[in-house]
Amino acid sequence: MFLLTISPLYSRSQIRSIVDKAKSHIKADPLTISGSLGGSMTSSWNNADLHNTAPFSLTAYGNFNINIYDFSIPVNINFLDISATQFSLARPTFTINTTPTWKRFTLYLGTGSMNFSNYTYNGISFTGVGLEYKGKALRFGGFYGTFNRSTTFQTELDNRSAIQYLADSLLGLNNVSYTTQPQYTRRAYAAHLGIGSARNNIDISFMRAADDINSLPVEWYNYEVAKNTETDTVLIQRDSVVKAKENLCIGLKTNLSIGRWFRFNVNLGASLYTPDILEDTLSLNDELKENPLLSKGSAFLERTGLFSVRKGTEARLAGDAMMHLQLSKANATMTYRFVQPNYTSLGANGFNQNAQTFGGNMVIPMFKNRSSFNATGYLQSDNLDGKQMYTNKVATYSATWSGTIGERLSLGVTYNGVRQNQQEGTLKPVDSVRIDQITHTLNISPSYGLTIGDNEHGFNLNFNFLQNKNLNEMMIGSAFDVTTTSAGAGYDILFGITRVGFNVNYDYSQSRSKANSYNSHAITGGTSYNFINTEETKLTGNASMTVAYNIQQAPETPISQAEKEAAFYRSSLKSNAEVTTFGTDALSLSLRLGATFTYKQAHSASLYFSISNYSDNIIIGQHIATSTDIRVSVQYNYNFASRLIKSKRHE
């Protein structure tokens, strides 16, 4: 009776399709697992730059793909250990995350990232939990977690590896001093909702992030109190207080498409940012009473607990728009973007503050798509609020033609230009030092490939011209006018029978101005050999070496008598009058050896060793400074694919 009832709704073929799908689902393997395991180790040493080179780093990872019928559960485990330098005092970091998926749902557990909007939340890694759904007409997602953990930085350089640091911590040997620049734990949550297809849609998003004031000891952020014994008053000093921040961002973006020839999208963002959450909140009766809209908005945020408007809170806007036209023989794009001063989102990076940009791009295929012409131009100006001393306007433009001539010759020609001009802001620029300059760059790079028998030959040339010209005739000092030309040639060959490859390149460049002269010669040669090249096993070794010689001098720079005498006593010159130039010359060498190994597409490993020696010889003082850099790197990866549980199959 049930089948008779639904028979008008479903045809026999549809019912059979559903039954067949269910049968195949039951017969499928209920659990399969695949993935990879691996790691790498790098050790480096530099005799002249010990503070900037991490002597040891170690990474280990495991990536597993677990499939349980329709559920997919990827699990990623990563361990990072980098020895401290003066720029990076990292301790061991261990992260684990999994992103189970079912149909169009994805669950984020552990360390993960999403992309909601350029101006709210965009790719910053979080550690927590999140959920995302990507449907054809509906999309939504959100997460809650931390952006970073609390840390305290050391004043003294600590070159111990993270493993040694952990062992010393357990033994109580980490008695080191600290600076007053720790880092708070930053907690955040964000969400987005989108409606529409991939071509026509609208999305809204928001993000709330704040530093946890309790994630550090009170001495890091508390007021410094100094008591005046004479007047019995308390003086509060805030200079050394580390400020905790908070931020609320909302975003809106939309896409509109007409056929395949027109596309238009808009992306907007608004931000409330407080650089110090210990500041007092604004009074609705005093500071905000003259602005009813801001007063109502502040009251709403305070009532909902989303955000507290304080004395240092800044409200800023940012956005961009893009229009794209796809024509039969060309396509063109126009863009506009603005970012108000001090626009801040704690969940996104890379804002060019206090600037607006208008630009366009056009691509024209030519000669039956064997070549193309690309032209791009942008105009940018800053000082949107008019509070800067000067307003800077910059125009960048470029044109590129690339294509093939015949079957073997490829050619690329690129021109780039930059025009920069400084204009009035709160102050009028001084004419004698006002920035007004233009830069031209031209590159031509032909290449030719040829096969003779089993051997493959490749030839390449490159020519570059750069001119930076100061257009301010009143500016004192013509060192800003610089012209640089360079040329290079390269040849490589691969012997098919012996599986040996060789390559050699020579590059020469010269740069001239009225204040400096610079010449550079560089020769690079390399070889590679396939020791084993079977279907299952491959072993390749490679080596390269570079020799560079640079000369820099300032022919028109006055040289003092003392410098001449110093150079005379340290050289074989007959008279100190012969010492007329000041500059440096340098001969540098670099050698790199490496090997890669693969077996059955499951095992892969590599080993690299490099040693470089850089010299800087000061001609006047006859001073020779050398720097030797040695690096060793080892990497291994294992890919596996196995079924752990198989379903029973009967003939």
Buried (B, 14 or more C-beta within 10 A) or exposed (E): EEEEEEEEEEEEEEBEEEEEEEEEEEEEEBBBBBBBBBBBBBBBBBEEEEEEBBBBBBBBBBBBBBBBEEEBBBBBBBBBBBBBBEEEBBBBBEBBBBBBBEEEBBBBBBBBBBEBBBBBBBEBEBBBBBBBEBEEEEBBBBBBBBBBEBBBEBEEEBBBBBEBBBEBEEEEEEEEEEEBEBBBBBBBBBBBBBBBEEEEBBBBBBBBBBBEBEBBEEEBBEBEEEEEEEEEEEEEEEEEBBBBBBBBBBBBBBBBBEEEEEBBBBBBBBBBBBBBBBBEBBEBEEBBEEEEEBBEBBEEBBEEEEBBBBEBBBBBEBBBBBBBBEEEEBBBBBBBBBBBBBBBBBBBEEBBBBBBBBBBBBBBBEEEEEBBBBBBBBBBBBBBEEEBEBBBBBBBBBBBBBBEEEEBBBBBBBBBBBBBBBBEBEEEBEEEEBBBBBBBBBBBBBBBBEEEEEBBBBBBBBBBBBBBEBBBEEBEEEEBBBBBBBBBEBEBBBBEEEBEBBBBBBBBBBBBBBBBBBBBBBBBBBBBBBEEEEEEEBBBBBBBBBBBBBBBBBEBEEBEEEBBEBBBEEBEEEEBEEBEBBBBBBBBBBBBBBBBBBBEEEBBBBBBBBBBBBBBBBBBEEEEEBBEBBBBBBBBBBBEEEEEEEEEEEE
